[in-house]
């Protein structure tokens, strides 16, 4: 149900306030790219017995 409300709000913004919609769309894309980059960096950090000590 929450997803449906999100879609409805996005469509409403697109139809009534196109500038706001486009700004939010661009910001969302930038956040997705930053999260992907963060995930890639986190995946390359060793964990477990071979991880370096933080002391």
Biopython code that builds the backbone (N, CA, C, O; Angstrom):
import numpy as np
from Bio.PDB.StructureBuilder import StructureBuilder

atoms = [
    (1, "UNK", "N", (0.820, -1.197, 0.000)),
    (1, "UNK", "CA", (0.000, 0.000, 0.000)),
    (1, "UNK", "C", (0.871, 1.272, 0.000)),
    (1, "UNK", "O", (0.567, 2.250, -0.683)),
    (2, "UNK", "N", (1.950, 1.228, 0.778)),
    (2, "UNK", "CA", (2.835, 2.387, 0.834)),
    (2, "UNK", "C", (3.479, 2.641, -0.524)),
    (2, "UNK", "O", (3.676, 3.788, -0.923)),
    (3, "UNK", "N", (3.805, 1.558, -1.231)),
    (3, "UNK", "CA", (4.405, 1.701, -2.554)),
    (3, "UNK", "C", (3.422, 2.373, -3.515)),
    (3, "UNK", "O", (3.815, 3.206, -4.332)),
    (4, "UNK", "N", (2.158, 2.008, -3.412)),
    (4, "UNK", "CA", (1.131, 2.607, -4.260)),
    (4, "UNK", "C", (1.001, 4.102, -3.983)),
    (4, "UNK", "O", (0.839, 4.903, -4.903)),
    (5, "UNK", "N", (1.074, 4.463, -2.708)),
    (5, "UNK", "CA", (1.017, 5.891, -2.362)),
    (5, "UNK", "C", (2.221, 6.642, -2.913)),
    (5, "UNK", "O", (2.095, 7.781, -3.365)),
    (6, "UNK", "N", (3.392, 6.003, -2.877)),
    (6, "UNK", "CA", (4.599, 6.622, -3.428)),
    (6, "UNK", "C", (4.476, 6.860, -4.922)),
    (6, "UNK", "O", (4.849, 7.922, -5.422)),
    (7, "UNK", "N", (3.948, 5.862, -5.639)),
    (7, "UNK", "CA", (3.737, 6.018, -7.087)),
    (7, "UNK", "C", (2.722, 7.120, -7.371)),
    (7, "UNK", "O", (2.917, 7.934, -8.274)),
    (8, "UNK", "N", (1.639, 7.144, -6.598)),
    (8, "UNK", "CA", (0.604, 8.167, -6.804)),
    (8, "UNK", "C", (1.178, 9.563, -6.580)),
    (8, "UNK", "O", (0.883, 10.488, -7.337)),
    (9, "UNK", "N", (1.992, 9.714, -5.546)),
    (9, "UNK", "CA", (2.600, 11.018, -5.259)),
    (9, "UNK", "C", (3.551, 11.424, -6.377)),
    (9, "UNK", "O", (3.580, 12.587, -6.779)),
    (10, "UNK", "N", (4.333, 10.464, -6.885)),
    (10, "UNK", "CA", (5.268, 10.761, -7.970)),
    (10, "UNK", "C", (4.521, 11.207, -9.229)),
    (10, "UNK", "O", (4.927, 12.162, -9.891)),
    (11, "UNK", "N", (3.439, 10.521, -9.550)),
    (11, "UNK", "CA", (2.651, 10.897, -10.729)),
    (11, "UNK", "C", (2.014, 12.260, -10.529)),
    (11, "UNK", "O", (2.011, 13.088, -11.440)),
    (12, "UNK", "N", (1.469, 12.498, -9.329)),
    (12, "UNK", "CA", (0.860, 13.797, -9.032)),
    (12, "UNK", "C", (1.894, 14.922, -9.162)),
    (12, "UNK", "O", (1.609, 15.959, -9.761)),
    (13, "UNK", "N", (3.095, 14.718, -8.603)),
    (13, "UNK", "CA", (4.144, 15.728, -8.719)),
    (13, "UNK", "C", (4.534, 15.951, -10.177)),
    (13, "UNK", "O", (4.739, 17.086, -10.607)),
    (14, "UNK", "N", (4.633, 14.864, -10.930)),
    (14, "UNK", "CA", (5.004, 14.988, -12.337)),
    (14, "UNK", "C", (3.977, 15.813, -13.109)),
    (14, "UNK", "O", (4.339, 16.646, -13.939)),
    (15, "UNK", "N", (2.708, 15.579, -12.834)),
    (15, "UNK", "CA", (1.646, 16.274, -13.568)),
    (15, "UNK", "C", (1.423, 17.707, -13.103)),
    (15, "UNK", "O", (1.049, 18.567, -13.900)),
    (16, "UNK", "N", (1.651, 17.970, -11.815)),
    (16, "UNK", "CA", (1.321, 19.302, -11.281)),
    (16, "UNK", "C", (2.539, 20.185, -11.017)),
    (16, "UNK", "O", (2.476, 21.401, -11.196)),
    (17, "UNK", "N", (3.628, 19.585, -10.600)),
    (17, "UNK", "CA", (4.825, 20.363, -10.225)),
    (17, "UNK", "C", (6.044, 19.710, -10.845)),
    (17, "UNK", "O", (6.849, 19.085, -10.154)),
    (18, "UNK", "N", (6.170, 19.856, -12.119)),
    (18, "UNK", "CA", (7.210, 19.145, -12.872)),
    (18, "UNK", "C", (8.622, 19.490, -12.389)),
    (18, "UNK", "O", (9.484, 18.612, -12.343)),
    (19, "UNK", "N", (8.872, 20.751, -12.029)),
    (19, "UNK", "CA", (10.215, 21.138, -11.563)),
    (19, "UNK", "C", (10.592, 20.391, -10.289)),
    (19, "UNK", "O", (11.721, 19.917, -10.158)),
    (20, "UNK", "N", (9.658, 20.285, -9.355)),
    (20, "UNK", "CA", (9.907, 19.564, -8.101)),
    (20, "UNK", "C", (10.176, 18.090, -8.398)),
    (20, "UNK", "O", (11.102, 17.501, -7.841)),
    (21, "UNK", "N", (9.371, 17.499, -9.270)),
    (21, "UNK", "CA", (9.540, 16.101, -9.633)),
    (21, "UNK", "C", (10.923, 15.848, -10.229)),
    (21, "UNK", "O", (11.611, 14.905, -9.839)),
    (22, "UNK", "N", (11.321, 16.686, -11.167)),
    (22, "UNK", "CA", (12.609, 16.489, -11.827)),
    (22, "UNK", "C", (13.771, 16.656, -10.859)),
    (22, "UNK", "O", (14.749, 15.912, -10.929)),
    (23, "UNK", "N", (13.672, 17.632, -9.951)),
    (23, "UNK", "CA", (14.725, 17.830, -8.962)),
    (23, "UNK", "C", (14.842, 16.608, -8.043)),
    (23, "UNK", "O", (15.946, 16.155, -7.739)),
    (24, "UNK", "N", (13.687, 16.078, -7.604)),
    (24, "UNK", "CA", (13.695, 14.895, -6.746)),
    (24, "UNK", "C", (14.225, 13.679, -7.494)),
    (24, "UNK", "O", (14.930, 12.852, -6.915)),
    (25, "UNK", "N", (13.893, 13.564, -8.768)),
    (25, "UNK", "CA", (14.361, 12.449, -9.578)),
    (25, "UNK", "C", (15.878, 12.459, -9.700)),
    (25, "UNK", "O", (16.525, 11.420, -9.566)),
    (26, "UNK", "N", (16.440, 13.632, -9.953)),
    (26, "UNK", "CA", (17.897, 13.767, -10.086)),
    (26, "UNK", "C", (18.574, 13.478, -8.752)),
    (26, "UNK", "O", (19.590, 12.784, -8.715)),
    (27, "UNK", "N", (18.023, 14.004, -7.651)),
    (27, "UNK", "CA", (18.608, 13.762, -6.338)),
    (27, "UNK", "C", (18.564, 12.280, -5.994)),
    (27, "UNK", "O", (19.512, 11.751, -5.413)),
    (28, "UNK", "N", (17.486, 11.613, -6.342)),
    (28, "UNK", "CA", (17.354, 10.178, -6.083)),
    (28, "UNK", "C", (18.421, 9.398, -6.843)),
    (28, "UNK", "O", (19.036, 8.478, -6.303)),
    (29, "UNK", "N", (18.629, 9.771, -8.082)),
    (29, "UNK", "CA", (19.643, 9.093, -8.909)),
    (29, "UNK", "C", (21.042, 9.287, -8.316)),
    (29, "UNK", "O", (21.837, 8.349, -8.260)),
    (30, "UNK", "N", (21.330, 10.513, -7.876)),
    (30, "UNK", "CA", (22.639, 10.782, -7.273)),
    (30, "UNK", "C", (22.833, 9.959, -6.004)),
    (30, "UNK", "O", (23.921, 9.433, -5.769)),
    (31, "UNK", "N", (21.788, 9.842, -5.183)),
    (31, "UNK", "CA", (21.879, 9.036, -3.966)),
    (31, "UNK", "C", (22.100, 7.562, -4.295)),
    (31, "UNK", "O", (22.887, 6.890, -3.628)),
    (32, "UNK", "N", (21.417, 7.060, -5.312)),
    (32, "UNK", "CA", (21.613, 5.669, -5.719)),
    (32, "UNK", "C", (23.064, 5.416, -6.137)),
    (32, "UNK", "O", (23.647, 4.391, -5.780)),
    (33, "UNK", "N", (23.638, 6.343, -6.885)),
    (33, "UNK", "CA", (25.025, 6.183, -7.319)),
    (33, "UNK", "C", (25.977, 6.216, -6.129)),
    (33, "UNK", "O", (26.938, 5.448, -6.083)),
    (34, "UNK", "N", (25.720, 7.098, -5.169)),
    (34, "UNK", "CA", (26.569, 7.172, -3.980)),
    (34, "UNK", "C", (26.474, 5.890, -3.159)),
    (34, "UNK", "O", (27.481, 5.412, -2.636)),
    (35, "UNK", "N", (25.268, 5.330, -3.042)),
    (35, "UNK", "CA", (25.099, 4.085, -2.297)),
    (35, "UNK", "C", (25.798, 2.922, -2.995)),
    (35, "UNK", "O", (26.377, 2.059, -2.335)),
    (36, "UNK", "N", (25.746, 2.894, -4.320)),
    (36, "UNK", "CA", (26.449, 1.850, -5.057)),
    (36, "UNK", "C", (27.952, 1.951, -4.815)),
    (36, "UNK", "O", (28.622, 0.944, -4.590)),
    (37, "UNK", "N", (28.468, 3.164, -4.863)),
    (37, "UNK", "CA", (29.897, 3.377, -4.626)),
    (37, "UNK", "C", (30.266, 2.956, -3.211)),
    (37, "UNK", "O", (31.291, 2.307, -3.003)),
    (38, "UNK", "N", (29.442, 3.319, -2.244)),
    (38, "UNK", "CA", (29.690, 2.941, -0.854)),
    (38, "UNK", "C", (29.668, 1.428, -0.697)),
    (38, "UNK", "O", (30.503, 0.865, 0.011)),
    (39, "UNK", "N", (28.717, 0.764, -1.352)),
    (39, "UNK", "CA", (28.633, -0.691, -1.289)),
    (39, "UNK", "C", (29.854, -1.354, -1.887)),
    (39, "UNK", "O", (30.334, -2.362, -1.368)),
    (40, "UNK", "N", (30.362, -0.797, -2.976)),
    (40, "UNK", "CA", (31.558, -1.338, -3.608)),
    (40, "UNK", "C", (32.760, -1.187, -2.686)),
    (40, "UNK", "O", (33.574, -2.102, -2.560)),
    (41, "UNK", "N", (32.868, -0.029, -2.043)),
    (41, "UNK", "CA", (33.986, 0.189, -1.119)),
    (41, "UNK", "C", (33.870, -0.733, 0.090)),
    (41, "UNK", "O", (34.868, -1.298, 0.539)),
    (42, "UNK", "N", (32.657, -0.886, 0.618)),
    (42, "UNK", "CA", (32.453, -1.739, 1.788)),
    (42, "UNK", "C", (32.748, -3.192, 1.448)),
    (42, "UNK", "O", (33.273, -3.927, 2.284)),
    (43, "UNK", "N", (32.420, -3.614, 0.237)),
    (43, "UNK", "CA", (32.647, -4.999, -0.164)),
    (43, "UNK", "C", (34.139, -5.300, -0.281)),
    (43, "UNK", "O", (34.548, -6.451, -0.124)),
    (44, "UNK", "N", (34.948, -4.293, -0.551)),
    (44, "UNK", "CA", (36.383, -4.529, -0.696)),
    (44, "UNK", "C", (37.116, -4.486, 0.644)),
    (44, "UNK", "O", (38.308, -4.788, 0.699)),
    (45, "UNK", "N", (36.426, -4.116, 1.726)),
    (45, "UNK", "CA", (37.045, -4.055, 3.046)),
    (45, "UNK", "C", (37.030, -5.451, 3.661)),
    (45, "UNK", "O", (35.966, -6.063, 3.760)),
    (46, "UNK", "N", (38.176, -5.964, 4.074)),
    (46, "UNK", "CA", (38.226, -7.331, 4.612)),
    (46, "UNK", "C", (37.515, -7.445, 5.962)),
    (46, "UNK", "O", (37.610, -6.553, 6.806)),
    (47, "UNK", "N", (36.810, -8.547, 6.146)),
    (47, "UNK", "CA", (36.167, -8.822, 7.414)),
    (47, "UNK", "C", (36.497, -10.252, 7.818)),
    (47, "UNK", "O", (36.823, -11.081, 6.969)),
    (48, "UNK", "N", (36.415, -10.534, 9.078)),
    (48, "UNK", "CA", (36.708, -11.873, 9.556)),
    (48, "UNK", "C", (38.110, -11.954, 10.121)),
    (48, "UNK", "O", (38.701, -10.939, 10.490)),
    (49, "UNK", "N", (38.639, -13.160, 10.188)),
    (49, "UNK", "CA", (39.956, -13.361, 10.821)),
    (49, "UNK", "C", (41.096, -12.632, 10.103)),
    (49, "UNK", "O", (42.079, -12.255, 10.740)),
    (50, "UNK", "N", (40.979, -12.434, 8.809)),
    (50, "UNK", "CA", (42.054, -11.778, 8.065)),
    (50, "UNK", "C", (41.983, -10.246, 8.148)),
    (50, "UNK", "O", (42.880, -9.568, 7.647)),
    (51, "UNK", "N", (40.932, -9.687, 8.771)),
    (51, "UNK", "CA", (40.770, -8.241, 8.862)),
    (51, "UNK", "C", (41.855, -7.635, 9.735)),
    (51, "UNK", "O", (42.255, -8.237, 10.732)),
    (52, "UNK", "N", (42.341, -6.440, 9.371)),
    (52, "UNK", "CA", (43.364, -5.791, 10.197)),
    (52, "UNK", "C", (42.768, -5.335, 11.526)),
    (52, "UNK", "O", (41.582, -5.017, 11.607)),
    (53, "UNK", "N", (43.580, -5.308, 12.543)),
    (53, "UNK", "CA", (43.140, -4.862, 13.855)),
    (53, "UNK", "C", (42.978, -3.348, 13.850)),
    (53, "UNK", "O", (43.777, -2.633, 13.245)),
    (54, "UNK", "N", (41.941, -2.864, 14.527)),
    (54, "UNK", "CA", (41.700, -1.416, 14.581)),
    (54, "UNK", "C", (42.276, -0.807, 15.850)),
    (54, "UNK", "O", (41.984, 0.348, 16.160)),
    (55, "UNK", "N", (43.083, -1.550, 16.589)),
    (55, "UNK", "CA", (43.647, -1.036, 17.840)),
    (55, "UNK", "C", (44.903, -0.268, 17.609)),
    (55, "UNK", "O", (45.505, 0.232, 18.560)),
]
sb = StructureBuilder()
sb.init_structure("model")
sb.init_model(0)
sb.init_chain("A")
sb.init_seg("    ")
for serial, (resi, resn, name, xyz) in enumerate(atoms, 1):
    if name == "N":
        sb.init_residue(resn, " ", resi, " ")
    sb.init_atom(name, np.array(xyz, "f"), 0.0, 1.0, " ", f" {name:<3s}", serial, name[0])
structure = sb.get_structure()
